[in-house]
Amino acid sequence: MRQIRHWALGHAREWIMFTYNQMVDMRKQQYEAHLATVPYYELYKIYSGRPPISQPQMHELRMQMSAAQGAYQRGIDEDWKNSLQRYPEVLDYYFNLVEFKLPGEKSIAVQEPVFGGRVAPDLKKTESTGGKRMMMQPSLPMPGGPFMMPPGGPPRMGGPGRGRMPPPFAMGMRPGGF
């Protein structure tokens, strides 16, 4: 399960960052196109910020550049917010790509589960396999020692369910946090 979670979270983060970076690139192009329409901006670039224009013209140029920069930054912030709001949807998509293969209800592993490296003597059962008799033992012991199934089978546990994922900011989703 940890591997599945890691896989889904990794792909979701990659997709969110990919789409966010695409939006930022579009914003940057819009910002640069807007600056190109500002009077005296080309002179400003050519003269490295000290164009030969009057003080009132320079003041107006800086005001327009500042307004464009503010709009650009607000747009980027809005794009990040929109990207994070899609995070649960993207996570759901990647988790739904995972396929499980469950054993049949009559499988010996389901009917008589054994946990840990040792099997209690009264639970040792054999299964016929093509004329051979085999002991049903787990291949690897579980960490923490042997554990026997409680009478009546495992307790029923509710999973996280749909829409009960923690919010993205609780999972470390911050700009530049990847």
N, C-alpha and C positions, 0 to 999 in steps of 0.2 A: 504494500500500500504506500509505503514511503517513496518508492521509486515512481509510482503512478503520480503521486502528489507533486513530486519534484519535476517530473516531465510536464504535467499540465501547467504548473505555475511558471516554469521556465518558458514554455511556448506562449502562454498568455502575456507574460511580461515582454517578451520579444515583440509580439504583435502590437501591444499597446505602445511601446517605444517606437516601433517602425511607423505606425500611423501618426503618432505625435510628431515625429521628425519630418514626415511628409507635410503635415500642416504647417510646421514652423518654416519649412522651405518655401511654401506658398506665401506665407505672411511676409517673409523676407523679400521675396520678389515684389509683392505689392508695396512694401515699404520703400524699396529702392525706386520703383516706378513713380511713387508719389513724390519722393525727393527730387526726382528728375524734372518734375513740373514746377518746383519751387523756384521763383525768380532768383537769379544770382547764385544758385547752388553749384553750377558748373564752375563758376569763377572761384567759389569757396574751395572746391576740390583742387582746382589747378594751383591756387596760391596757398595750399595747405592751411586753410582756415584764416588767412589774412588777405582777403580780396581787396582790391583798390576801389572800395565803394564808400559812400557817405555813412555816417554814424546811424541815422534813422533807417537807412536801407539794411545795414548790418544788424540792427536791432530786430527789424521785421524778419530778416532771414533766420536769425537765431530763434525767434518765437515760432516760426513755421516748422523749423527743424525739431524744436522741442515738442511741439504738438504732434508731429509725425512719430517721433520716438515714443511718446506716451501712448499713442494709439497702437503702435506696434507691440509694446510691452503688454498692454491690456489684452490685445488679441492673443498673444502667446499664453498668457495666464488663462484665458478662456479656453484655449485649445487644450491645455493641460487638464483643466477641470473637466472638460467634455471627455477626454481620454480616460480619466479615472472613473467617471460615471459609467463608462462602458465596460469596466474591468469585470464586474460580476457576470455580464453577458458573455464575455470572451472566456472567462474561466469555465462557465457552464458549457460552452461549446467544446472546449478541449477535454473536459472531464467526460462529456458524452461520447467522445470518440473512443474511449477505452472500452474494450469488450472483455467480459469475464466468461469463463467456461466453468460452470458449476458441475460437481459430480451428481450422479443420480441419487434419488432418495434412498434407494436400496443398496447403495454402495457400502461395503464393509467399513470404509473410512468414515462414513456418515453415521451408520448404525452403531458402531462400537469404537468411538474415537479414543485414542490413547495419546497422552501428551507426556513428553519427557523421555528419558532413556530407558526406564524400567517399566515392565508390565507386571501388574499384580497377578499372582498365580491363577486366581479365579477368572481373570479376564483374558487369559491366553487362549485364543481360538485359532483354529487352523482353517485354511481355505483350500479347496481343491483347485489345482492349476495343472490341467493336462496330465493327471495321474500322479503328480508330485504333491507332497504335503509340505506346506510352508508355514512358518510362524509369521504372523502379521505384526511387524515391529516397525517403528518409525526409522527412517534412514539417519536422521541427525537428532541428537537430544536438544530439547528446548533450553534456552538460557534460564538459569535460576533453578534448575533441577526438575525432577518429575512432577507432573501435575495430573491428577485424575479428574475426569469429567464428573461434575456433581450429578446426583440422581435426577432424572428428568431432563437431562440435556443442558445445553448452555442457556444462560438467561437471555431474554430478548432485550436487545439494546437498540435504541433509536439512533439513526444516523443523523448527519447534519441537516438533511432534507433540503428541499429547494428553497432558495432565497434566504438561507440562514448562514451564509458565509460571512465572516467578519468583514467590516468595511475595508477598502483598499488601504487607507491610511494606517489602519491597525496592523497591516502586513508589511509596512515599510515602504509603501509606494509613494515616493517623493521624487520630485525632479532631481535627476542626477544621483539617485540612491541605488542604482543598479550596478 
